[in-house]
Every structure is written in structure tokens, then in C-alpha cells.
Amino acid sequence: MRGAVIVTVFATVLCACSALPVLNQNSLRPEIAKVAASESCVNNATHCTCVEGKTYRPLVEIEGTSPKMCRLNDEVEGNKCGCPGTALCEKEVFSCSKLQATGEFNELGQVACTEIIDGTCEKASKPEQCSQNVNVFVNGDKAGCVRNVPVESNVDDAYGYGDWKAQNVENVQFDRVNLRLIETTANSEIHLCVIYGNWKLGEASYSTDSDTREVKSKITADFPLNFEIQDDPNDQYGGDGTTEISTFHRYIATKSDGYCIGPLVGDGSGFRAEFYDMDFMAGLNVQTYNEVTSGIENLASWSFNDHIPAVALRPDGRANGDESVVVDFKPTCSC
């Protein structure tokens, strides 16, 4: 979001050309390799092998034995989660009673055993998609595993577009690209909301700051991408309904900008966002949902001044007009 004078000038530019602004001539956009499935399988991450048809032999009690003795039963087919792999894998943990060997098998195939009451059992399954969590990688490095913000069916419940800006700026950081992932629980779909800056902090502490923040973005996937919220509609948006969408936003400290896209497939294939030609921006902020407090929290911050030589940035460490950062999103069943 920006002030009235800037809106007027920018609207004129938008009408004069149909294409999005071209890349800055001196822009440096390093090639960041896509996160491979085998690399993303970290801490129950995106692609875990779900071995279907995995056979195992449970213990069964031998009647009439004292102390209790057990033997291996016939083979049973099941599933197993492991890393790395190419398929989503979901573990269900539940309470159960089970037999457990307490010694070595003898020559008759028998083993001393005991019954565990209210023990812990796991069951693995291979879901078509998972919508509650997403692993986020910044320039190829894992920033964290996000718990998506749950809303019933309306993505705007997590964005709050009104009065030309996002009203729901809970823990949104100033002068950063804030990434907020949403799950619409009614249909188990994933959505991405991007919030540029925090107008509330701007009004409170930076009311005299007139620097114009700029950021372009490109999001690519193997499935069609759709804009769901445009903050604001007269900003520049391209590629709606295609596998590559692009945006260009300008705003000042006391305003904010952003957009939401979706629904995004949660089958593990993921999608990629590149933010580039950034000016007066400090970096990224990845948000997550806290189920205990039912609030939106900040999971990880990424700053240009930690990764780029100071001489290439503005004196305060913010972007100087040609900085970029790449973010990979990989849906996962659990964090």
C-alpha cells in the first residue's frame, strides 16, 4: 500500500504498459538450485519413503507357558516411513497393548516375553497430500517447518484485507517480506500470503520516513497458481491461472502491501518464490502457527546484511535495489 501521490503516478505507468517491469540492468540474481526430494527429508520433512507392502512378523503368546513365552506369527503386510524418498509418509501414534520380547529366541523359535499395557504404537500411511505443515527453504537452506495458520474456508481471515492494507499483521516485521502459510480446514487446502512491511509499526515509529520500498516476485509451480487477495488491485500482477505468476509492489513505511495465492497442492511437489529487485527491504520473515496459544508467531528471520557484503547494501543494511532471495516451499505431513 502506498500514499495517494504515489498511487496516481504508478497507475499511469501501469496503464502505459501491459508487461511487468523488466529486471534492473545491474541486478544480481544468483542461481539457486531447487531443493531435491532427497535433501528435503529432514526431521520428518517433505518427502519420506512410505514403503508399501513392508512385511513384518508380530509376536504371539504361546498358550500354557509360564513364565510367558512367545513366538513369531505369520508375516503381515504394512507400511514404513523412512528417509530419503519420493512420497509423503504420515505416522499415526496411538496407545496399544502389545507383546515384547525380553530375551533371546531359543532353538524352538520361542522367546521369553511380557505384555505391555497402554504402550505406544505407530502406524504409517501414504496420503495423497498433507495440508497442515510446510518446510521452508531460503536460498536452499532449511529455515524451518511451518505449522500452517488454520482458518475454516476464507483465506482473508488470516490476512484481513481492508482500507487498502492487511489488517491482520500479528507479529509481522517491518521492512521485510513476511511469509504466512494458511490451511483452509474445510477442504484441506494450502494458501500462501505475502505481507510486505507493517503499517502499524510504520505509523508508530516511522511516520516521517518517505523512502519507497519496492519488491518484485515470481512464483512457479507444476500446477496453476491463482491470486486470491490483491493488496492492492491496482498493483501489478501477471500470470493468474498459470504455472508462473509475477508481481510488483511499491509502498512507504506507514503503509504495507501484499497478496495471497492458492489453493496450493499439498502433494509434496511444492512451489518456489523469488523476491527480487528489492529496495529498502531488510530481508524475509517466516511465520508459523502456535497451536497452544492459537497465535501467529515468527519462526525464522533472514537478513541481507548477514549474507551480502555491506558495500552492496544501503548503509543501514537494507536492499539497494537489486537484491534477491529464493524461497522453496515443500508441504509435509509433520514437523
C-alpha positions, 0 to 999 in steps of 0.5 A: 500500500502506498500514499495517494501521490504515489498511487496516481503516478504508478497507475499511469505507468501501469496503464502505459504498459501491459508487461511487468517491469523488466529486471534492473540492468545491474541486478544480481540474481544468483542461481539457486538450485531447487531443493531435491526430494532427497535433501528435503527429508529432514526431521520428518520433512517433505518427502519420506519413503512410505514403503508399501507392502513392508512385511513384518512378523508380530509376536504371539503368546504361546498358550500354557507357558509360564513364565510367558513365552512367545513366538513369531506369527505369520508375516503381515503386510504394512507400511514404513516411513523412512528417509530419503524418498519420493512420497509423503509418509504420515505416522499415526501414534496411538496407545496399544497393548502389545507383546515384547520380547525380553530375551533371546529366541531359543532353538524352538523359535520361542522367546521369553516375553511380557505384555505391555499395557497402554504402550505406544504404537505407530502406524504409517500411511501414504496420503495423497497430500498433507495440508497442515505443515510446510518446510521452508527453504531460503536460498536452499537452506532449511529455515524451518517447518511451518505449522500452517495458520488454520482458518475454516474456508476464507483465506482473508481471515488470516490476512484481513484485507481492508482500507487498502492494507492487511489488517491482520499483521500479528507479529509481522516485521517491518521492512521485510517480506513476511511469509504466512502459510494458511490451511483452509480446514474445510477442504484441506487446502494450502494458501500462501500470503505475502505481507510486505512491511507493517503499517502499524509499526510504520505509523508508530515509529516511522511516520516521517520516513518517505523512502519507497520500498519496492519488491518484485516476485515470481512464483512457479509451480507444476500446477496453476497458481491463482491470486486470491487477495490483491493488496492492492488491485491496482498493483501489478500482477501477471500470470493468474491461472498459470504455472508462473505468476509475477508481481510488483509492489511499491509502498512507504513505511506507514503503509504495507502491501501484499497478496495471497495465492492458492489453493496450493497442492499439498502433494509434496511437489511444492512451489518456489518464490523469488523476491527480487529487485528489492529496495529498502527491504531488510530481508524475509520473515517466516511465520508459523502457527502456535497451536497452544496459544492459537497465535501467529508467531515468527519462526525464522528471520533472514537478513541481507546484511548477514549474507551480502557484503555491506558495500552492496547494501544501503548503509543501514543494511537494507536492499539497494535495489537489486537484491534477491532471495529464493524461497522453496516451499515443500508441504509435509505431513509433520514437523 
